[in-house]
Amino acid sequence: NFMEFIFFFADIYKYDYKKKKLYFYFYGKSRWSNGKNVTAFDFERTFKKAIIPNNSCQCAEILYPIKNAFEIHTNKNKDINSLGVKALNENTLEIELEENISTFLISLTNPCFSPTYEDDNKLLSNGPFYIDEVCEGKFIKVTKNPFYYNSEKKNINSIKFEVEKNFLNQIDKYNE
């Protein structure tokens, strides 16, 4: 549900119809697996990465209602900082739209626009689990994020996903 998604990250949001601007206010409810707060800067980074031309983001077109998004994505505007997404500070994200579009808020629930974190190429998560170990071609282990909302009430501490390239072997393992 849209409202649950918005309020998982942001405590409050408001929309200024005259200025065509959305404001999201973050107050530290969501944290990364290293304990740091998810901030407005994390969301700004995500949106800018998604709209870069020739990036592999399959969802960039969803951002076209944002000011200058279409022009940036189609190489008509090379200034990524002109994108209508700005972290005003750690707690406030401003999104300026080209026009008033009521469905735009729902499009923000697309996983492509979940915040990203940069920390020496470490894989961090703000979800219930983080990637703890990868053994290429064999398994991926995820571990409970101790900073996730209500993590102390979750009974699963880790999950190991075995990687099996052969489909018939997958079926055999499932049947075991």
Salt bridges, closest charged atoms under 4 A:
ASP11 OD1 - LYS29 NZ 3.68
ASP42 OD1 - ARG45 NH1 3.19
GLU44 OE2 - LYS48 NZ 2.69
GLU94 OE2 - LYS21 NZ 3.62
GLU96 OE2 - LYS67 NZ 3.92
GLU118 OE2 - ARG45 NE 3.76
GLU118 OE2 - LYS49 NZ 3.24
ASP132 OD2 - LYS141 NZ 3.82
GLU162 OE1 - LYS173 NZ 3.13
GLU164 OE1 - LYS173 NZ 3.73
